[in-house]
């Protein structure tokens, strides 16, 4: 893509959009395992990037027409969803053995995906939500904890249900 080609990106941003700094990452899709594109928004949140293209579309951008009428949508996603399959794979759980603890370096070092390194600050703060942790000297090690994952997912579902109830009551008023 030439530098002069314009694209339309719709993203969630609570801050002044003029300060928007695009930082695109390639990470594994947590469901398929295939490469997917993500963007770190102006507020520092991870957002999944999706592309949509209808036939016979164009955009008017300032004083020109962008013949490629495709649309990019960036939707916020919790990085823990993205890292969950990697944590599952790294713990190497077998039967009654709960698996291995891993360092944050091991967790963000995914072959062919240097973008995981950008998740390090968030993961340092948040891995305790879904992982058991152990401190050895000055180093921290993590192991996925099934009961913590279930509790976290339950909280996510409750939050979605609560938001839906609030949205529905707003519509009725």
C-alpha positions in Angstrom: 0.0 0.0 0.0 1.4 3.4 -1.0 1.9 5.9 1.8 -0.6 8.3 0.1 -3.5 5.9 0.1 -6.1 6.7 2.7 -8.1 4.2 4.7 -11.1 4.5 7.0 -10.6 3.1 10.5 -13.4 3.2 13.1 -12.0 2.7 16.6 -12.9 3.1 20.2 -11.0 6.0 21.8 -11.9 7.9 25.0 -9.2 10.4 24.4 -8.6 13.1 21.9 -8.4 11.3 18.5 -5.9 13.8 17.1 -3.3 12.2 19.3 -4.1 8.7 18.0 -1.0 6.8 17.4 -1.5 3.6 15.4 0.5 0.7 16.7 -0.4 -2.4 14.7 0.4 -5.9 16.0 0.2 -9.4 14.5 -0.9 -11.9 17.1 -2.6 -15.3 17.0 -6.3 -15.4 16.9 -7.3 -17.1 20.2 -9.9 -19.3 18.5 -8.3 -20.3 15.2 -4.6 -19.8 16.0 -4.1 -18.1 12.7 -2.5 -14.7 12.4 -4.8 -11.8 13.1 -4.2 -8.0 13.2 -4.6 -5.9 16.3 -4.1 -2.3 17.0 -3.1 -0.6 20.3 -5.4 2.4 20.5 -4.7 5.9 21.8 -5.8 4.8 25.3 -3.4 1.9 25.3 -6.1 -0.7 25.0 -5.7 -3.7 22.6 -8.3 -3.7 19.8 -9.0 -6.4 17.3 -8.9 -5.1 13.7 -11.4 -6.4 11.2 -11.8 -5.5 7.5 -15.0 -5.2 5.6 -15.5 -4.5 1.9 -18.7 -4.1 0.1 -19.0 -4.1 -3.7 -19.0 -0.7 -5.4 -18.0 1.5 -2.5 -15.8 4.5 -2.1 -15.1 7.1 0.6 -14.9 10.9 0.3 -11.9 11.9 2.4 -11.3 15.7 2.6 -11.1 16.8 -1.1 -10.5 13.4 -2.7 -12.2 10.1 -3.4 -10.8 6.9 -2.0 -11.8 4.3 -4.6 -11.1 1.5 -2.1 -14.3 1.8 0.0 -13.2 -0.8 2.5 -13.7 -0.2 6.2 -11.5 -1.2 9.1 -13.2 -1.7 12.5 -11.2 -1.9 15.7 -13.0 -3.4 18.7 -11.6 -3.5 22.2 -10.5 -6.9 23.4 -9.1 -8.0 26.8 -5.5 -9.2 26.2 -6.1 -12.1 28.6 -8.4 -13.6 25.9 -5.5 -13.4 23.4 -2.9 -14.9 25.8 -5.2 -17.7 27.2 -4.3 -20.3 24.5 -0.6 -19.6 24.9 -0.8 -20.0 28.7 -2.7 -23.3 28.2 0.0 -24.6 25.8 2.9 -23.5 27.9 1.8 -25.0 31.2 1.9 -28.5 29.6 -0.8 -29.9 31.9 -1.0 -33.8 32.0 -3.6 -35.6 34.1 -3.3 -34.7 37.7 -0.1 -32.7 37.2 -1.1 -29.0 37.1 1.7 -28.2 34.7 4.7 -25.9 34.7 5.2 -22.3 35.8 6.6 -19.9 33.2 8.3 -16.6 33.2 6.7 -13.6 31.6 9.6 -13.7 29.0 8.5 -17.3 28.1 4.9 -16.2 27.8 5.5 -13.2 25.4 8.1 -15.0 23.4 5.9 -16.6 20.7 7.8 -17.7 17.5 7.0 -15.5 14.6 4.9 -13.1 16.7 7.0 -10.3 18.2 3.9 -8.3 18.9 3.2 -10.2 22.1 6.1 -8.2 23.7 3.8 -5.2 23.5 1.4 -6.9 25.9 4.0 -7.2 28.6 3.0 -4.1 30.7 -0.6 -5.2 30.8 0.2 -8.9 31.5 2.5 -7.9 34.4 -0.5 -6.3 36.1 -3.1 -8.8 35.0 -1.8 -12.3 34.8 -2.7 -12.9 38.5 -6.3 -12.7 37.5 -6.1 -16.1 35.6 -2.8 -17.5 36.8 -1.3 -18.9 40.0 2.0 -17.0 40.5 5.2 -17.8 42.3 8.1 -15.4 43.1 11.6 -16.8 42.9 14.1 -14.2 44.0 13.2 -11.1 41.9 11.5 -13.1 39.2 7.8 -13.9 38.9 6.5 -17.2 37.3 2.9 -17.9 36.2 0.8 -21.0 35.6 -2.7 -21.0 34.2 -5.2 -21.8 36.9 -8.5 -23.3 35.7 -10.6 -22.1 38.7 -9.3 -18.5 38.3 -10.1 -18.7 34.5 -13.7 -19.8 35.2 -14.2 -17.1 37.8 -12.8 -14.5 35.4 -15.1 -15.7 32.6 -18.1 -15.7 35.0 -17.3 -12.0 35.8 -17.1 -11.2 32.1 -20.5 -12.9 31.5 -22.1 -11.1 34.5 -20.7 -7.8 33.3 -22.2 -8.4 29.8 -25.6 -9.4 31.2 -25.6 -6.3 33.5 -24.7 -4.0 30.5 -27.5 -5.6 28.5 -30.0 -5.0 31.3 -28.9 -1.4 31.6 -29.1 -0.9 27.8 -32.6 -2.5 27.7 -33.9 -0.4 30.5 -32.6 2.8 28.8 -34.4 1.9 25.6 -37.7 1.3 27.5 -37.6 4.8 29.2 
